[in-house]
Each structure stands twice: as structure tokens, then as C-alpha cells.
Amino acid sequence: MPLDVTPAGCIWNVCHNGKRIQGPFGSKSSAQQALDAIENNPSCKLRACMTCQTEFLSEGPHNRMCNRCRKDARAEYTTDVTV
């Protein structure tokens, strides 16, 4: 999986084909550490979200929803209770 660390103004991102998949990071070294962790974890890979089909960096076979869809799903089942 061709990943790289890319600057964006004063922040850094881990990108795949120019698309940010992790970040932003405050320093190049922090972004590089994240990239190294991804490359050293055989379970990490790009997968299509099972909800929206957007490609995202998955932590393993248990992680099939992108962060946006996971957040939306959590919000749908969270209720505010006033006592």
C-alpha cells in the first residue's frame, strides 16, 4: 500500500494517492511514527466502509465502518435523558 507523509501548510498527514487517511499531525515526525505503525501492522489496510463505500484506513477485520459513519451510527442510538 503506497502511503506517504505529506505537508499541508503547517500540519502533516499520512496520505494514500494524495488523499488524507490519517492526521492531521503537528509535526512531520509524529506523522512518520503513525505511518510506521500502519506499515508494521499487517491488519491495517485500506477497506471500503460497509455503509458509505468510502475507502478508509481500517485497523483490522473488525473495523468495517469509517469514522464518519461510526459517529453517525452512535448519534442515532444515543439519547439525552433529562432528570
Secondary structure as UniProt FT lines:
FT   STRAND          3..8
FT   TURN            9..10
FT   STRAND          11..16
FT   TURN            17..18
FT   STRAND          19..25
FT   HELIX           28..39
FT   TURN            42..43
FT   STRAND          45..48
FT   TURN            50..52
FT   STRAND          55..58
FT   TURN            61..62
FT   HELIX           67..77
//
